Amino acid sequence: MQVQIARWGNSLGLRVPRDIAARVGFTEGSRVDIEASDDGRIVITRSRRRFTLEELLAGMTPRREQPLEDDAPKGEEII
């Protein structure tokens, strides 16, 4: 399928047809990674969600906190 590249501000934009977006799981607001290969191809893949430390700690409560477990030395470790 061919699509046309259009100007979008100071950049260029490419519309992903609905059937292709559905096949790869893209929805409005999906984040993607884009890279150019040496052979002239552009590769677009779904981004893996990257959480910030604040997001990871947002659900942390004293009730959810797990006790730290520290194993005793097993050999000749220097402590």
One Martini backbone bead per residue (centre of mass of N, CA, C, O) as a GRO file, in nm:
protein
   79
    1MET     BB    1   0.098   0.036   0.022
    2GLN     BB    2   0.037   0.371  -0.053
    3VAL     BB    3   0.163   0.681   0.076
    4GLN     BB    4   0.161   1.021   0.181
    5ILE     BB    5   0.369   1.276   0.242
    6ALA     BB    6   0.342   1.540   0.490
    7ARG     BB    7   0.316   1.836   0.625
    8TRP     BB    8   0.414   1.901   0.986
    9GLY     BB    9   0.514   2.172   1.014
   10ASN     BB   10   0.865   2.100   1.036
   11SER     BB   11   0.759   1.829   0.943
   12LEU     BB   12   0.681   1.493   0.866
   13GLY     BB   13   0.394   1.301   0.763
   14LEU     BB   14   0.226   0.980   0.836
   15ARG     BB   15  -0.032   0.779   0.743
   16VAL     BB   16  -0.207   0.518   0.898
   17PRO     BB   17  -0.386   0.282   0.808
   18ARG     BB   18  -0.633   0.124   0.973
   19ASP     BB   19  -0.566  -0.179   0.904
   20ILE     BB   20  -0.269  -0.160   0.990
   21ALA     BB   21  -0.307  -0.056   1.277
   22ALA     BB   22  -0.475  -0.300   1.372
   23ARG     BB   23  -0.262  -0.526   1.315
   24VAL     BB   24  -0.042  -0.372   1.529
   25GLY     BB   25  -0.202  -0.195   1.764
   26PHE     BB   26  -0.284   0.085   1.682
   27THR     BB   27  -0.362   0.392   1.842
   28GLU     BB   28  -0.455   0.665   1.958
   29GLY     BB   29  -0.147   0.763   2.114
   30SER     BB   30   0.059   0.592   2.028
   31ARG     BB   31   0.378   0.469   2.081
   32VAL     BB   32   0.685   0.508   1.893
   33ASP     BB   33   0.951   0.373   1.711
   34ILE     BB   34   1.212   0.527   1.508
   35GLU     BB   35   1.410   0.408   1.222
   36ALA     BB   36   1.703   0.409   1.025
   37SER     BB   37   1.838   0.247   0.762
   38ASP     BB   38   2.094   0.191   0.534
   39ASP     BB   39   1.866   0.092   0.301
   40GLY     BB   40   1.611   0.316   0.342
   41ARG     BB   41   1.458   0.228   0.583
   42ILE     BB   42   1.165   0.243   0.786
   43VAL     BB   43   1.122   0.176   1.136
   44ILE     BB   44   0.817   0.081   1.307
   45THR     BB   45   0.754   0.058   1.661
   46ARG     BB   46   0.639  -0.031   1.943
   47SER     BB   47   0.645   0.093   2.247
   48ARG     BB   48   0.768   0.055   2.544
   49ARG     BB   49   0.688   0.101   2.849
   50ARG     BB   50   0.800   0.387   3.042
   51PHE     BB   51   0.873   0.429   3.365
   52THR     BB   52   0.871   0.623   3.624
   53LEU     BB   53   0.947   0.654   3.944
   54GLU     BB   54   0.680   0.787   4.025
   55GLU     BB   55   0.498   0.566   3.902
   56LEU     BB   56   0.612   0.327   4.066
   57LEU     BB   57   0.554   0.476   4.359
   58ALA     BB   58   0.247   0.552   4.366
   59GLY     BB   59   0.146   0.250   4.481
   60MET     BB   60   0.306   0.288   4.739
   61THR     BB   61   0.259   0.125   5.047
   62PRO     BB   62   0.289  -0.005   5.353
   63ARG     BB   63   0.107  -0.253   5.278
   64ARG     BB   64   0.290  -0.327   5.009
   65GLU     BB   65   0.533  -0.371   5.161
   66GLN     BB   66   0.828  -0.551   5.157
   67PRO     BB   67   1.040  -0.735   5.306
   68LEU     BB   68   1.364  -0.763   5.356
   69GLU     BB   69   1.596  -1.004   5.225
   70ASP     BB   70   1.885  -1.153   5.388
   71ASP     BB   71   2.134  -1.345   5.339
   72ALA     BB   72   2.347  -1.544   5.453
   73PRO     BB   73   2.639  -1.647   5.450
   74LYS     BB   74   2.797  -1.919   5.241
   75GLY     BB   75   3.101  -1.842   5.287
   76GLU     BB   76   3.382  -1.607   5.235
   77GLU     BB   77   3.257  -1.346   5.284
   78ILE     BB   78   3.284  -0.998   5.293
   79ILE     BB   79   3.128  -0.765   5.539
   0.00000   0.00000   0.00000
